């Protein structure tokens, strides 16, 4: 019980001390930033417990009930998963509460934007309670997290596709020579960066004297997809813009690099180990911060997107005239309350729930890294294949977005 109390104190103190000073100043406009802060805080707490909680968790009887005590890496992974599960439940509960919120007149709108001290307390309590759950529950959550992480990556891909097509449509809509020239310049820059990147990948991940056929396949396959994007885009039937193809090409090449960089440091074909044989605390910190910023940005953009599960149309203010006319002040308040919400609150929290699963997989090496690799952020063969498959899924969705309107002209895409 003493060890559990220490874990509880650690989680509670990290959360409350960081949030108590700013919670009173959170407004409607800064609510999403506050959710991002709470989510980032959960990742920091998970990382801290991954580094320090193993000796304490070994003394908790309902966690360490094995005949032979597992390796330290098992307890590190378990600590991350328990914090992640608490975070997942917190955002999932909020998502269920917010189902069907259409306008600001709904009482649940104030729950979404206010009550921050109570939310922080509830979050702390949920995280603490996760350390009292049996290992079987955590094992089930670990398996489920792999599926949730895949869904989160899929959402990222859909958002990117929506972004590049919207970017292209906006510049084309200006119908001016300057913006057409800008499209061409940005496209050329992206293609130059893509092919330069591919050369760097060949240099780093296919060293001479080593059998690196798998890495060569990954890089060559990505280059084939890049040429495929251009061919399909420039085909007379499609007549698409080269900007989306160039941006997606660069993103796919980045995913290929990210996957190859996640290979174990002792793998002969991973050229990065020649430049960094030891991973310092500073490198770990930079890696974690990069992961946190990436996940938070994706969650905010997805939750705020109007193209993904946007809220239903709310009743128009003034659509039904009242029996008794209101004075100007009451009428203004009524219009303010009847404003439709700008994004789906429920979907916003769903994305954070999925991001909680995804971040847990990153911090634990998809729950399979051991030894030195287990000390790194997002390193291991599962991470490699997740990145590569995500790259292929991105390519498939982009190609589909280009050809589907022509294959099925009677349907709206």
Helices and strands as residue ranges (DSSP letters): H 2-19, G 23-25, H 31-52, H 54-57, H 72-97, H 107-113, H 116-130, H 135-173, H 177-205, H 213-234, H 242-261, H 272-275, H 281-304, H 328-337, H 345-363, G 371-375, H 381-407
